[in-house]
Amino acid sequence: MRRALVGLLAWLSLAAAPAPGAAERTDFWAGVKRAIEAHLGRPYVWGASGLKSFDCSGFVWRVMTDNGLLVKRTTARKFYMCLPAVPKGERWAFGNVVFFDNLKHCGIVDGPSTFYHAQTSRGTNLSEFDPFWRSRIAGFRRLARPPAAGK
């Protein structure tokens, strides 16, 4: 009986253990959220990439850079070309990059109803995917991930 109980407890502890890398993934997305929140409320300035002001691609670039994704500062169109595609069923997941207006504007998805971006009239903010924005969506891309430590 005791052996069975010990075996059951060992099995339960393995079954409840997080998947390998789960904590690392959680930490990465928590860092993305922290970086976004740290830069909200900044004014829009064309060509700016922080820390006091941003344009749309500068905001996305800054969030990536703040999380170890070291890429060359570029335009929304070039981000679209270099970031990995997102499967159709995962488009509205937090952290994906959403592109608008024939790849002239971009932001970061918060969820199915909202996204973060640098808007000319409001600076960096959280906006709704209202009919205005939804009708202008050109596509989605996934944020690249930094290499895992030790790999």
C-alpha positions as CSV (number, residue, x, y, z in Angstrom):
1,M,0.0,0.0,0.0
2,R,2.8,2.4,1.0
3,R,4.7,1.7,-2.3
4,A,1.5,2.3,-4.3
5,L,0.9,5.6,-2.5
6,V,4.5,6.7,-3.1
7,G,4.3,5.7,-6.7
8,L,1.0,7.6,-7.1
9,L,2.5,10.8,-5.5
10,A,5.5,10.6,-7.8
11,W,3.3,10.2,-10.8
12,L,1.1,13.1,-9.7
13,S,4.2,15.4,-9.2
14,L,5.4,14.6,-12.7
15,A,2.0,15.1,-14.3
16,A,1.6,18.5,-12.5
17,A,5.1,19.7,-13.5
18,P,5.1,22.4,-16.1
19,A,6.3,21.5,-19.6
20,P,10.0,22.1,-20.3
21,G,10.5,25.8,-21.1
22,A,7.0,26.8,-19.8
23,A,8.4,29.2,-17.2
24,E,10.7,30.7,-19.8
25,R,7.8,31.2,-22.2
26,T,5.7,32.8,-19.4
27,D,8.7,35.1,-18.4
28,F,9.1,36.2,-22.0
29,W,5.4,37.2,-22.5
30,A,5.4,38.9,-19.1
31,G,8.4,40.9,-20.2
32,V,6.6,41.8,-23.4
33,K,3.6,43.0,-21.4
34,R,5.9,45.0,-19.0
35,A,7.7,46.7,-21.9
36,I,4.4,47.7,-23.6
37,E,3.0,49.1,-20.4
38,A,6.2,51.0,-19.7
39,H,5.9,52.8,-23.0
40,L,2.2,53.6,-23.1
41,G,1.2,57.3,-23.1
42,R,4.2,58.5,-25.1
43,P,3.6,60.9,-28.0
44,Y,3.8,59.9,-31.7
45,V,6.8,61.3,-33.6
46,W,7.5,60.0,-37.1
47,G,10.7,57.9,-37.2
48,A,11.0,57.8,-33.4
49,S,11.8,54.6,-31.5
50,G,11.7,55.8,-27.9
51,L,12.2,56.3,-25.1
52,K,10.2,59.5,-25.0
53,S,8.3,59.2,-28.3
54,F,7.5,56.5,-30.9
55,D,6.1,55.9,-34.4
56,C,4.2,52.6,-34.9
57,S,7.2,50.4,-36.0
58,G,9.5,52.2,-33.5
59,F,7.1,51.1,-30.7
60,V,7.1,47.4,-31.9
61,W,10.9,47.6,-32.3
62,R,11.3,49.0,-28.8
63,V,9.2,46.2,-27.2
64,M,11.2,43.6,-29.2
65,T,14.5,45.2,-28.2
66,D,13.5,45.5,-24.5
67,N,13.0,41.7,-24.6
68,G,16.2,40.6,-26.2
69,L,15.0,40.5,-29.8
70,L,17.8,42.4,-31.4
71,V,16.7,43.3,-34.9
72,K,17.5,46.3,-37.1
73,R,15.2,49.2,-36.7
74,T,12.9,49.1,-39.8
75,T,9.5,50.0,-41.2
76,A,6.2,48.2,-40.7
77,R,6.4,46.7,-44.2
78,K,9.9,45.2,-43.6
79,F,8.8,43.8,-40.2
80,Y,6.0,42.0,-42.1
81,M,8.5,40.5,-44.5
82,C,10.9,39.3,-41.9
83,L,8.7,38.0,-39.0
84,P,7.3,34.5,-39.1
85,A,3.7,33.9,-40.2
86,V,0.9,33.2,-37.7
87,P,-1.5,30.3,-38.3
88,K,-5.0,31.6,-38.9
89,G,-6.4,30.2,-35.6
90,E,-3.7,32.0,-33.6
91,R,-4.0,35.5,-35.1
92,W,-5.6,37.1,-32.1
93,A,-3.1,35.8,-29.5
94,F,-1.3,38.3,-27.3
95,G,2.1,39.4,-28.7
96,N,1.4,38.9,-32.3
97,V,2.1,41.9,-34.6
98,V,-0.9,43.1,-36.5
99,F,-0.4,45.1,-39.7
100,F,-2.8,47.6,-41.3
101,D,-3.3,49.9,-44.3
102,N,-1.3,47.9,-46.9
103,L,1.5,47.3,-44.4
104,K,1.9,51.0,-43.5
105,H,1.0,50.7,-39.8
106,C,1.5,48.0,-37.2
107,G,0.8,47.2,-33.5
108,I,0.9,44.4,-31.0
109,V,-2.2,42.3,-30.4
110,D,-3.5,42.3,-26.8
111,G,-6.3,39.9,-27.5
112,P,-9.3,39.4,-29.8
113,S,-10.7,42.9,-29.1
114,T,-7.7,45.2,-28.5
115,F,-4.2,46.0,-29.7
116,Y,-1.3,48.4,-28.7
117,H,0.2,50.8,-31.2
118,A,1.6,54.3,-31.7
119,Q,-1.2,56.4,-33.2
120,T,-0.5,59.8,-34.7
121,S,-3.4,61.5,-32.8
122,R,-3.1,59.6,-29.5
123,G,0.5,58.4,-29.2
124,T,1.2,54.9,-27.7
125,N,-2.1,53.5,-26.5
126,L,-4.5,50.5,-26.3
127,S,-7.1,50.6,-29.1
128,E,-10.1,48.5,-29.9
129,F,-10.3,46.4,-33.0
130,D,-13.4,48.4,-33.9
131,P,-14.8,48.3,-37.5
132,F,-12.4,51.1,-38.5
133,W,-9.3,49.1,-37.6
134,R,-10.7,45.6,-38.5
135,S,-11.4,46.8,-42.1
136,R,-7.8,47.9,-42.5
137,I,-6.0,44.7,-41.3
138,A,-3.4,43.5,-43.8
139,G,-2.0,40.6,-41.9
140,F,-0.4,39.2,-38.7
141,R,3.1,38.0,-37.8
142,R,4.6,36.4,-34.8
143,L,7.2,38.1,-32.6
144,A,10.4,36.2,-33.1
145,R,11.8,34.7,-29.9
146,P,15.3,35.2,-28.6
147,P,17.4,31.9,-28.4
148,A,16.9,30.0,-25.2
149,A,19.7,30.4,-22.6
150,G,22.3,27.7,-23.0
151,K,21.2,26.7,-26.5
